Amino acid sequence: MYHSIVKKRFIFLSAIIFILSFTLLGCSNASDSVEPSASTNSKMVTFAWPRDIGEMNPHVYNPSQLFAQSMIYETLVSYQDGGEVKPQLAESWNVSPDGKEYVFNLRQDVKFSDGSNFNAEIVKKNFDSVLDHRERHSWLRFISLIDQTEVIDEHTFKFTLTEPYYPTIQELAVVRPVRFLGEAGFPEDGDTSKGIAKSVGTGPWVLDEYKVDDFATFKHNENYWGELPDIEKITVKIIPDAETRVLAFEKGELDLIFGEGIMNIDAFNSLTSTGSYDSSISEPVATRILVMNTNRDTLSDIQVRQALHYGFNKEAIVKGVTSDLEEKADYILSSNFPYTSNVHAATVDYDVNKAQQLLDDAGWKVTEGKAVREKAGKPLEIQLMYNSAESIQKTMAEALQSEWAQIGVKLNIEGVELPTQVERFNKNDFDMNFYSNWGAPYDPHAFVNAVATEGFGFREAISSYPNKDELLSQIAAVQQTTDENERQELYTSILGSLQDQGAIVPISYIRQIAIYQKGVSNFTFPANRDEHPFKGLRIEE
């Protein structure tokens, strides 16, 4: 049962994570709203996004955009820097000693944007609406484990799991699907999976004006329970083309551009170099990873895997391809994620001589007159799959091809469309593949779950590990442990072992970028990769 649920989870979201690495999800929805009027309001910010904001349904995925959902809707807890989870709509919570019962003490001063009360009844109604379509949301494992929901009193809500699952609180912090819609937002039949009546949330913003595939304007929620943001109005212009976004910014039509893959690296560097604008680069939000399938004969040998790692100049490739917007990754997960700061794993420095010696020791010899090493008459030939639409993957693949040729390895690189890349990775139809983890607030538990999932590429990547069974046992145990020290020890062992065996090679830490006009200040990237960055934003008078 466990593997069935988790397999569905990763098949569903493996496609999403590739896309999330470069631009957040969304599409369009119909509307007949008028154009936004010109404003002299000095506390208004305009930015561009490549896709329409969508329906703004907190309980579904496409078409709604993550950043916009997080402006309108809130959850019980909030993911903060370093992986700390803090109260949001819940003032506090208690977890039973067996790790199954979660009791939330709700804030008593919260109202929805229409003035209606936030209480345990509406929390239960939202949870139950999501649970009515449990299969759709089973990628988020705690939802699959909820056995019952209860209203204890007006401001106390409880749910019970069928088994302990420590990442529950962390998963509650995600942007969707467990954020809270007011009563007036529910359709008559209560089934939000088919749509909502209107977007009524508890967040600091409400949707004001909207024209499909053109623009959306958000204004203050005057019933907001917390401190209202300094910025009074935010307009998002829908501009699908990256070059057009940059031109609009240079003309002064936009105050801000931010996100992952939201603009060309060269364009970002060119704009920042002028000194006319301010810019920010986030902490790592994910890791770009090279996955080697050890179920393949050639890659089942740890000496070959290690040789390949020694045989490319990671720092030079990352610097050359990303112009320092990404940072060379020494570890599978960066240290700003929970349970990762104490991981002890061998890091590998570029060493061509070491790479050649390892290949010699593994029996792959240089034959006079031939550029490719051979073993028992078989050439040392490997295939690397990459997303043909993703320029960084393509350029890194070409760089690896060139560098490994110097140590006698023939790397065949194959660009495929994203759906094909995902499908083949799921079916273990690959020698090597690029991947990136989900980031905050999903990791590290989502990443190690991926490794353990049957019918998913990571499971094949570790198939020849001598300690495979122990690793899988540790991964199962870490999800259920209620002891913090034991959990830390398990993660330290799991993440270190995965890296030391050399099939999961960290390449670079992915970062978000932002560029903004002079006068825009206090821009801060949220700790949660998917949330909006507007709450602390200011415009200098």
N, C-alpha and C positions, 0 to 999 in steps of 0.2 A: 504493500500500500504506500509506504513512504516513497519508494523509488518511482512509483507511478505518478504520484502527485508532483514530485520534484522534476521528473522528466517533462511533464506538461508545462511546468513553470519555465523551464529553460528553453524549450522549443518555442514557447510563446514570446519570451523576452530576449532571446539571443539576437533576433533580428533588431529589436528595439535598441539594444546597447550599441551595435555598430552605428546606427543612425544617431544615437544620443552623443556619441563621441565627437560629432561634428556639427549637428544642429538639432535643436529640440523639436519634438513631434507636434503635428497639428494638421489641419486642413480647413475647409471652408463651411460656412453655414449661411442660409439666406437671411437677408434683412433689407428693409426699405428706409432705413434711417437717413436723415439728411447729412450733408457734409458738416464737419466741425467748423464753427465760426472762428474767425481770427480772434486772438486773445492778446491783450496787453499784460496779462497776468504774469508777473515776474516769477511766480512760483509754479510755473507749468513747465514740464519737460516733455520733449518729443523724441522718440527713438524709432528705429526701424526693425522690422522682423520679417523673415522670409515667407511666413505663412499666416493665413487667417487665424484669428484666435479661437474660432470654433464656438460650440454651443454653450460652453461654460457649465457643463454638467459635472459636479464633483465626483460622481460615482462611475464614470466611464473614461475611456482612453481617447483614441482618435474619435472626434476631431479636436477636442479641447486641448489648448496649449498649456503646458505645465506652469510657466511663469505666471500666466493670467489666472489660472485656477488658484494659485497660491496667494494672489492679491485679494481674492474675494472670499476664499474659504480657509478655515483653520482646522487644526486637529487637536487632539488632547494634549500632545507633547510636542516639543520642538527640538530638532537636532542642531547642536551648536558645535563650535570649534573643538577639535580634538575628540569628537564623537560623544561629547557629553549631551545627555538628553535632559531637557529642562521642562518645567511646566508650561503649558499654554492655556488651553481651555480647562484643563484639569489643574487644580492647585497642588494636588499631591496624589499619590497612589500607593497601594500596598499590594505586594505579591505574596501569596501563601507560601509556607515553607516547602511544600511539594512542587511549587512552580506552576500550578494549574489555575489558581484563582487570582483574578486581577480586579481590584476595587479602586475606583477613581472618585475622588472628591472634587466635584466640579466647582468652578468659580460661580459666585452668586450674583455678580454684577454684570453679566454678559447678556446683551440683547442682539438679535439679528438686525440686519440693516433696515427691515420694515418695522422695527420696534417690538417685535414679539420676543418672548422670553426663551433663553437657552436653558434647558434643564435635562434631567435624566430621561424623560419620556422621549424628547426629540433625539437624544443621543441613541437611544434604543431603536427608534424608528429608522434612523440612518443606517445603523449597523445591520438591522434586519433586512433593509432594502438591498444592501450589498450581499448579505448571506443568502438571499433568495436566488442569487445567481453565483453561488459559491464556485462553480466550476470555472466560470469566466475569470475569477480572481484567484484561482488556486496557485498561481505563480508566487503570490505573497503568502507564505506558508502558514502564518498564524491564522489567517482567515479559514484555511482548510481545517484547522484544529479547533475552532470555536465550537463548543458543544451547546452552550446556551447563553443568553443575555438576560440581564435582570435589572429592573429599577428597584433599588433599595429604598430610596426616598427621593424627594424632589431634586436633590443635588448630589446623589450618590448612585453611581452606575457600576455594574459588575458584569464581567463575562468569565466563563469557565472553559478551559481547554481540555481536550481529551488526553493530553500528555504534556509534560513540561517542555517549553520551548523558549529559551532565554532571549532570542532576538525579538520577541514580541513587542517590547517597548520601542525598540529601534525601528521596527517596521511600521509602527503606528505613526511615525514621523514623516512618512513618505507623502508626496503631494496628492496621490490618489490611490485607492478609491475611498478611504475612510476619512473624509472631511465632511463638514456638517452643513446640510441644506435646511433652511427654515421651512416651517409647515406650509407656508404659501407657495413654496417652490415645488412641492410635490404634485404630480398629476393626479387626476381624480381616482385612478385605480392604484395609486401608490407605487407603481412600477417605474422607477427612475431610469431603468435600463433602456426604456423607449423614448426618453426625453424628460425634460423638466418644464414646469409652467413658467418659471422665471428664476433668475440667479439671485437668491437671497442667502447671504452668508454672514458670518461674524467678523470677517476680515476688515482691514482698514480702508478698503476701496470698494466701490460699487461701479458697475458698468453703466456709463451715462449715455454716450452716443456710439453708434456702430453701423458700419456699412460693409457688407461682405466683401472680402478680398481688397479692401481699400483702406479702412482705418477703424480704430476703436479708441474711445476716450473713457478714462476712468476718473472718478472724482472721489472725494472723501466720503466715507461712511460716517455720517454725523452721529450715528448711534454706537460708534465703536467704543468698546469697553476700555481700551488702552490709550496710550498717548498717540494722537494723530500724527502722521508724518508731516514734515515741514512742507513738502511739495503738495500742492492742493489738487493739481490735475496732471494726468499723464496721458499722452496721446501716442499710440503706436500706429505707425504707417506700415502698411503691408507692401514690402518691396522685395520680390522674389530674387532679383538678380544682385549678386554681391557687388559688382562694379557700379551699378546704379545706386546702391546704398552709399558707397563711398563718395560718389559724385554729389549726392544729396547732402551728405555731411559736410563736404568741402564748401558747398554753396551756403551753408548755415541753415539749411532746412531741417536738420536734425541736431539735437543736443548731444546725442549719445548713441553709440553702437556697442553692443556687448554680446558675449556668448562664446560658443565653441564652433569653429569653422564658419563664423559669421562674416569673415572677410579674409581676403588673401593675405598671407604672411608678409609678402613684399609690400602690399599696400599699407598694412599696419605699421611696418618699420619706416616706410616713406613718410607717413603722416606724423609719426612720433618724432622723426628726425628734424622736422621743420621747426620744432619748438613752439608752434602755434597752438598746440592742443595738449591736454593732459591725458595720461593713459595709466592703466593698471593691468597687472598680470596676477592671476589668482594663485593660491596654493595648489598643489597637485589635486586634481579631481578624479583621476583614473590613471592606470598604467597601460602603456602600449606594450603588448607581449607577443613574443614569437613562440608558438606552440609546436613542438616536435612530436610526431606520432611514433611512440616506441614500439608499436605493434608492427612497424615496418622493419624488415631484417637489418637494414643498414643503420637505422636510428635506434635499434634496440641495444646497441653497444654504447655504454656510457663514455668510453674513450672517444668515440666519434662525436657524440654530442658535446663533450668538453672541448674537443678540437675545434669544432665549429664556433663555439663561444669565444675561445681564445683567438680565433682567426679573423675576427672583424673588429675594426676600431669603432666601438660603440659611441664613444664621446665625439669623434669626428663626424660620424654619420648623423647623429642627432643634431649637432651644431650646424652642419652643412645643410641638412634638409629643413630644419625648423627655425634656423637663425636665432637660436637660443630661446625661442618661445616655449620649447619643451626642454626638459632637463634629463640628462642621462640617469637612467634608473638602475640603482644597485640592488634593489629588492623588489619582489613581486608586488607588494603593497607599500606605499609610502608611509612614513612614520606618523602622519597626521590622522591616520585611521585608528580606531580602537584596537587594542591588543597587538599592535605591530611594532611598538618601539623597542621591544626586547628581543626581536627575532635575530638569531645568530645564523647566518648563512654565508658560505664562501662567496666572495665577490671575485670577479674575473677581470684581469687587466689584459689589454691587447698584447699578444706575444706570439708572433708568427712562428718562431722557432719551437715554442712549446706546442703549438697546434700541429706542426709538421711531425714532431716527435711522437705525439699521441696517435696520429694516423699511422705512422710507421709501426708503432707497438701494436696497433689494432690489425695489422696485416695488410693495410692499404699502401701499396708500394708505388713509387715513381718508376715508370718504365721508359727507357730511353726512347726519345722521339715522340713521346705522347704527353699531352698537357694534362690529361686526367688520370688520376691514380687508379690502380686496378687491384683486385683481389680475386684470385682463382678465375682470372679472365673476365671478371665483371667490372665495368667502370664505376667509379664512385659518383653516382648521379642521383640528384634529389630534386623534387619538385616543390616549389613554394607557390601557394595560392594567395592572391590578394584581391581586394575590392577595386575593380577597374575605374570606378568613379572617385576614388579617394587618392588624391595626388601624393599625399605623404606616404601611404603604403606602397604605391608604385615606385616612388623615388627610392625609398629604403630597400625595396626588393632589388632594384637595379644596382644599388650600392653593394648589397650583400653578394649579388652575382659576381660583381667585379672582384671584391675582396677574396671570396672563397676560391675564385679561379687561381689566385696566387698560391694557394696551398694544395692545388690539384683536385679541387672539388668542382664538378659541373652542376651548377644550379639552374634549373629550368624554371622560369617564372611565368605564371599564368594569371592574367587578369580576368576576373569573372564578375558578373553582376552580383549585387548584394544578396538577393534571394538565393542565388546559386551558391554563394560562399557560405551562407548560413546553413542551407540544406546539406551541403557536402560535409561541413563540420559536424552537423548533427548525426550524419550517417557514417562518420569516421572515414570518409573518402578523401584523404589528404595525406601528404607527407609532412608538410609544414603549412602553418596558417598564421595570419595576424589576428590578434584579438585584443580587446580592452575590457577591463572589469567594469562593474556597474558604478562604482564610486560611492560617495556618501549620499544617503544614509544606509546603503545596502551592505557594504563590506565591513568586516571580512567574512561574515557568515555566508553571504550570497556566493562569494568566490569559492569557498571551500565546498559548499553544496554543489556547485557546478562541477568541481573535480570529481565528486562522488556519484554524479548522476549517470546511470546506465543509459547507453544510447546517445551519449554526448561526447564530443571530441576530447575533452580533458580525460575522460575515463580511459580512452585508448592511449593518450599521451603518457599515462603512468602505468600502462599494462605490463611493462617489463621491469618496473621498480621491484627490487628484492623485498622491500618492506611495504608492498602495496596493501596487503591485508591489514597490517597494523595501521596504516594511514587511514584506510576506510573506517576502521573501528574507532579511531580517534575522532574523525570527522562526525561520526554518528554520536559519539559521547559528548562532544563539545556543545552541540545544540541543546542538550538536555540537562547539562550540569547546572546546579543551582549555587555552586561554590565559585566565587570570583577568582580565587587563587588557582584553583584547578583549571578553570577556563583559560586563564592566562598561560599556564604551563602547556596546555594542549595546543593552543594557537602557536605558541613559540615553537613547539616541536613540529607541528603540521607545516607551517609556512617555511621553516628552515629546511625540512626534509624535501619538500616539493622543489625548492630551488637547488639544493645540493645535488639532486639527481639529474639536473641539467635538461629536462625536457620542457620546462616552462621558463623561458628566458626573458627577464624584464629588459626592455629597451629604453623607454623614456616615460617620463611623467607628463601626462596631458594637463594642460592648464587652460582656463578661460581667459579671454582678453576683453578689454574695454577701452574705448577711446572717446573722449568727451571734450566739449568746448570749454575754453577758459570761463570761469565763473560757475561751472558745475563743480561742486565739492562734496567731500565726505562720501564718495562712492566706495562701497564695500561689497565684495563678493559674499554671498551667503554661504554658510557651512554646508547646507544642503544643496547639492549640485543643481537641483531642479527648481529651486525657489527663485522669486524675484529679488532684485537688489535695491529696491527703491525706498525702503522704510527710513533709512537715515540720510537719504540724498538731500542736498541743499543747493539753492541758487544764491550766489553772492550778489548782493544789491550793488 
